[in-house]
Amino acid sequence: MKFVRPALISLLATLVLLPTLAEADSYRCGRKIIRSGDPVSRLLELCGKPRRKDSGSETIEVSGVPRKVRVQRWYYKQGSRRLERVVLVYRGTVAAIEVGGR
């Protein structure tokens, strides 16, 4: 019974921290990597056209300051066993990369 308590605490800590791991700072397309700050032309060159696009408001860092701005969301998925990536595009630049669902 003494071993169960530390394992349970560890599991709970992991579950609490899991939502903070949902944001990625890069995305691998083949052998190349896309990062926040890269131009959309590089994203299209390396990853191709997204599966779909939509737009909405997101809070992102603009010149080092968090601001709520209108962005496009580009959705990529590289296979049935890979997680979807959502690339946030702001003013022709990759603003952020998020991990979506399967």
N, C-alpha and C positions, 0 to 999 in steps of 0.2 A: 504494500500500500504506500510505502514511503517513496517508491520510484514513480508512481502514477502522478503525484502532485507536480514534480518538476517537468514531466513530459506534458502535462496538461497546461502548465504555465507557458511552456515553450510554444505549444500549438496555438494558444490564444494570442501570444505576442506576434506570431507569424500572421495570423488572420487580421490583426489590427494593422499591421504594416503593409499588408498585401495591396490595398488601394493605392498607396504611395508608389508602388512599383509599376503602375499601369502606364506611366509615361516613359517613352524611350527617347534617347537623344540622337539615335541613328537608326538607319534601316539598310539592310544589305540587299542589293539587287544584283544577283549573280556574284561576281567577285568584287564589285565596287560598292562603296558605302555612301549613302546620302545622309547628310547631317543638317541640323537646324542652321539656317543662314545660307544654305546653298541656293542658287537661283533655280527657278522652275525649269529653265532650259536643261539644266543638268539632270534634274529629276526625270524629265521626259526622255532624255537621251539614254539614261541608264535603266529606268524602270518601265518605260513605255507609257501608254495611256492608262489612266486608272479605270477600274471596273465601273465606277460611278463617281459622281460629284454631287455635292449639295453645298449650301452656304448657310451661315448663321453667325451669331455673336459668340465670341470666346474671350476670356481674359488671358492675354499673352503679354510678354515683356516687349515694350516698344521703347527703344533707346534706354534700356535698363529700368524702365518704370512699368509696373503692371497696369494695363489698360484694357478695357472692354472694347473690342473692335469687331468689325464685320470681316469674316474670313471665309475662304472656301475650304471644304473638306474633301480630300481626294482619297478614295478607298482602294487599297491594293491587297491582293492575296495571292500567294505563290504556291498554292497546292492545298489539297483537302486537309492535310495534317498540320498546316502552318496557321498561325494566328494572323488575323487581318491587321493591317497597319492603316491608320488614318493619318494622313499628312495634312497639316493645317497650313494653308497658303495665304500669305498676307503681302499684298503689293509686289507680287512676282517673286517672292522669296519663301522658302520653307521656314515657317515660323516655329513649328513644333511637330513632333511625331508621337502618336499615341498608339498603344496596343489595343486592338479591338477583340472581338470574339472569334470563334472558329466559324 
